[in-house]
Amino acid sequence: MKRAAALAFLAGLLFGAGLVISGMAMPQRVLAFLTLGPGWDPALVGTMGGALAVALPGFWLARRRGAPLAGGSFAAPGRSDIDRRLIGGAALFGLGWGLSGYCPGPVIVSAGLGKASAWIALAAMLAGGALVRRFMPAP
């Protein structure tokens, strides 16, 4: 168990470093990418392409093995249909991302770097998650 925790910690550090180096922890950069038109910043396309180049061989290998490298299953828990909850959650996620410039990974990295805007966005994400669990429990 200690080995798994250490590997997860190292993976998180590597992920966070990648977010900082790529500029994805900077909301103004992300918002410039999400804004189509004048001022559009295509730099994150390269970041996403690099992430896919690293992830796809791992997914291919895990599927070939029949299980992820760390064990477990590819099967998603619960339902797999598209319903109002999924569409609503995706819309809220996109709205929050577009308004703040943060998604869950970068907000944690930026909060760790001491950015006040990240702490506000992180608090909003945690509050939203708590509200959903409270008022919209999983079916």
HELIX and SHEET records of a PDB file:
HELIX    1   1 LYS A    2  SER A   22  1                                  21    
HELIX    2   2 PRO A   27  LEU A   34  1                                   8    
HELIX    3   3 ALA A   43  ARG A   65  1                                  23    
HELIX    4   4 ARG A   84  SER A  100  1                                  17    
HELIX    5   5 PRO A  104  GLY A  112  1                                   9    
HELIX    6   6 ALA A  116  PHE A  135  1                                  20    
END                                                                             
